Amino acid sequence: MKIHLETMGCQMNRLDSELVVGRLLAAGHEMTDHRDDADVVLFNTCSVRDQAENKVRARLGRENIRRSKPPRSRAARGRKPIVGVLGCMAQRRGEALRTKYPCVDIICSPGRLSDLGDMIARAAADETVTALDPDRKAAREANPDFDALDAGRNPNVRFDPGAPGLTAGRSAQAYLRVMRGCDKFCTYCIVPYVRGPEISRPPDDIVAEARRLVDAGRTEITLLGQTVNSYRHTAAGRRTRFSDLLARVSAVTGLRRLRFVTSHPIDFGDDILHAMRDLDNLCECIHCPAQSGSDSILKAMGRKYTRADYDRLIGRAREILPTASILGDFIVGFPGETEADHAASADLIRRCGYKNSFIFKYSPRPGTAAARRLADDVPADVKRRRNNELLAVQAEVGLQHHRRLVGQTVEVLVEGPSPRADKSRRAPGARPGTADPAHIQLIGRTRGDHIAVFEGPPALAGQYVDVEITGATSLTLFARRPDSVRHPTPRVGVS
């Protein structure tokens, strides 16, 4: 069958999609970028924000209409496209999805994706299939089987969820899951309910998967977990902390870069910072969401730390890793947020000097403590204003951060053509009218997770090259390749 898969949401969803694609290809299916040509249309979904679910609702509305129309060709008569909803929204809504969207044949939670091939076969026989994860207690007891999807990974399959087909993009990069679920229960967050309890994978399995990925040419690996630094695994009396895991994965021969996301402040000990300082291939980049700079809002969010705690963490990070890039997350308009609370968040962004912050307007998620207990009392126009104000503060801070790199030569991993690559056809050396110019605009990424754009041949995708930084915006570095290629030490400036 031809299968179209669209992925929405976080890095965990993208990894799930890559693993699903590997299994579907192994079962003899074919992936297609074109929804109208597909026998099976799958949506891998996110429930963290209402906007993410709105995108899925729009897609399913179109599928309802498409199914109600007569087939376009004689060959297609009598055949209906199979529609599947996967991931967090599937777990949250369950059978209720079919009430409004009768086109849905498959509802599959994150923990049941390893069975998707069988579900497609059953749907092809006109059966509706619903496969949801068990409750949190049962999921924890099922620990030995929870990582079946990861254990069967084909490291040679590369999938770009932004364009739902196989691609050479990000060919040197890979995500690797080290744990599932979350036990933090922040009052606004749906993740503990849709991804289940925290369960850490055995470290030997993680290291073995990292070796397979590196052997397949994936030389930059990002370790994933909902709160990745809360990783803990105990077996046969041996306890492995996250910093221990970092050391073991870092030692895999041929691994050029190691990253991890996303971290929770209460689990970020100095042992992790020391690992980042001492392990040569562990990138100096910390994504540690604050969510607010106000103690009263942090308490209402159930974040379990204070502003002073977070300030001390960033202080220690700057002391141990003075060149590190730090990224944050913020929610604006949380119930009860005052102008003073909002100002405290702006102050935190300035004090931390974030490379970038992901800033979102609060939206109640059904089933969370905040949705049950707290009135969504900040008006929409106030949320919008505060969101724009924090974005403006971050743009100012991000520009200052990026400008410090101007004039330096840094190493980047080339990810491939930029979205504006067509404009680089006018670059010196490009032949007008050719489909494959000698130089196009490329995107590369530094160790500090900075995005750099520069001109070069398409064949550089997946390679590590040196570039000289010539300019900066709040989000992007502009660069050029030096006339002579040098080999810098792994740590340069704030990259």
Helices and strands as residue ranges (DSSP letters): E 2-7, H 11-26, E 30-31, G 35-37, E 40-45, H 50-68, E 82-87, H 88-93, G 94-96, H 97-100, E 104-108, G 110-115, H 116-124, E 129-131, H 136-141, G 143-145, H 148-151, E 159-160, E 165-166, E 173-177, E 179-180, H 191-194, E 199-200, H 203-215, E 220-224, G 228-230, E 232-235, E 238-241, H 242-250, E 257-261, G 265-267, H 270-278, E 285-287, H 295-301, H 307-320, E 325-332, H 339-352, E 356-361, H 369-373, H 380-403, E 409-417, G 421-426, E 440-445, E 451-456, G 458-460, E 464-472, E 476-480
